[in-house]
C-alpha cells in the first residue's frame, strides 16, 4: 500500500506535457492544451464553423416540443 501512496501526485502538480491537438507541437501552459494562440483560434474557428459537433439523439419529447403547446409569449 505504500507504493500506491507514493504514486499519488500532490494537488497542483504539473500535468505531463501533451502535444497540441492542432499541430502536434508541445503544449504551453498559457494556452493549454494548445501550443499557441494561433492553434487555439484555429480550434475555436472549427467549433464555430460546425466542423466539430457533439452528437445528440432526439427523444420523443424533443420531437413534439415545437408544436403550439402554449410555450410562447402571451398577448
N, C-alpha and C positions, 0 to 999 in steps of 0.2 A: 504494500500500500504506500510505502514511502516513495516509490518510483512515480506513482500517479500524482502525488502531491508535488514532486519536484518538476513535473512536466507542466503544471499549471502556470500560465503567464499572469503576472500582476496586472491589475486594471491600468489601462493607458499604455500598455506595452506596444511597441511598434509592430504594425502588421507586416507580414512578409511582402516583399515587392512583387507586384503583379504587372504584367505587360499592359500597355494601353490597348483597349479593345478596338480602337480605330486603326492605329498604325503599328502596334506591336513593340514600340519603344518602352523602356522602363517608365512606370508612372511616377509622378511628382506629387508630394503630399499636398501642395497648394491646389492641385487640380484633380486629385484622386477621384475616380480611377484612371483619369486621363494623364497624358504627359504634358499637355499644354492647353491654353485657352482655345487655340485653333481646333484641336481634336474635340474638346468639349462642345464647341459651337457646331462642328460637323455633326456630332451626335444629336444635339438639340434640333438641328435642321431636319435630320432624318425622322425624328419623332413628330415634329410639326408638319412635315410633308406627307406623313402617312406611311412611310416605309416600314416603320415599326408599329405593330399593333398588338394589343393584348387580346387574345381570343376569348370570346364570351359566348355562352349559349343562351338563346332566348327561351324563357319559360312561358308557360301558358298564360300566366298573369301579365307578363310584359307584352304579349301579343295583343291582348284585348284592352290595354290601358289607353289606347289612342282614341277610343270612342267617346261619345258625349255623355259621360257619367257624372257630370256636374263638377268636374275638376277645374274648370276655367274660372274666369272672373265673373262676378255678378254685376248687373247694371242696376 
